[in-house]
Amino acid sequence: MGLRIGTVGYKQLFPELPPSARFRRYAELFATVELPQTHRRVPGKALVYRWQKRAPAGFRYSFQAPRHLTYRPGGDERRALRRFLRRHRLLGEARGGVRFCLPEGLDPGAFAEWLAMLAELGLPGDYAFQGAAALEELALAAGHAAVNLAAGRFYYLVDPPALPAGRGYAYFHRLEDALRYSTLAQGGTTRNQTR
């Protein structure tokens, strides 16, 4: 697959176009997008199916994990996490990564138990964790990625100063930064966006 390049969100891009044409233009330039609205709430099934249906071949949607997750094991947390990850799986071939932003002050022992709970759910994916170094090390040891760390089985990068060779996702907040690295935007024809 290589490293897919995209932006964090797309709706605010290309203001000269009507809202209905913005995604189409975006997908002409990039092979992935991180959807920040999934951080606010878990998307409904109908919306996820619409995203999946309009994704061109090879396109991937990445989600930001919902802000209501506590990263402490428990019944409510398990149900919320399972619901969210099942929605992400509905994307099928258009499924990208998931970025989990860990809260400050999270107890490493509780997070280790939470990672075990995640494994028990049996919903594997490209999961990347962003937080304190000790927590990211636990995520790496469990076979996941750490955001902006060139280690693990794939990369999940947000506004990186440079792009390493490898498999994963790189998202930029500024369109100009993403365009600089996108092979499609620079006249390439491949969905593999590694430069």
Secondary structure, 3 states (H helix, E strand, C coil): CCEEEEEECCCCCCCCCCHHHHHHHHHHHCCEEEECHHHHCCCCHHHHHHHHHHCCCCCEEEEECCCCCCCCCCHHHHHHHHHHHHHHHCCHHHEEEEEEECCCCCCHHHHHHHHHHHHHHCCCCEEEEECCHHHHHHHHHCCCEECCCCCCCCEEEECCCCCCCCCEEEEECCHHHHHHHCCCCCCCCCCCCCC
